[in-house]
């Protein structure tokens, strides 16, 4: 049950990082372009005098970074838990 709780926390932290990355990249766009963010969000923007069209899609990089982030989080949790239980006073 502890691992499910840690996966939920890791997912929320990943989502916050993903949203911050998305907002940062979105405000960096100044012309018609296609940008793939560090975490795998693809932003395709078309700017014309009449309209601003933005299309969002995800790439395989998003899934890979999410799974990697959660795996690293769980490994860190296991290491910290083991160190904490080994250093308890007797």
HULINSUL-V676973 format. One record per helix or strand of 3 or more residues. SS is the DSSP state (helix for helix, strand for strand). FROM is the first residue (numbers start at 1). TO is the last residue. If there is no record, write none. Layout:
{{SS | FROM | TO} {SS | FROM | TO}}
This chain:
{{helix | 2 | 28} {strand | 33 | 36} {strand | 41 | 47} {strand | 52 | 58} {helix | 60 | 86}}
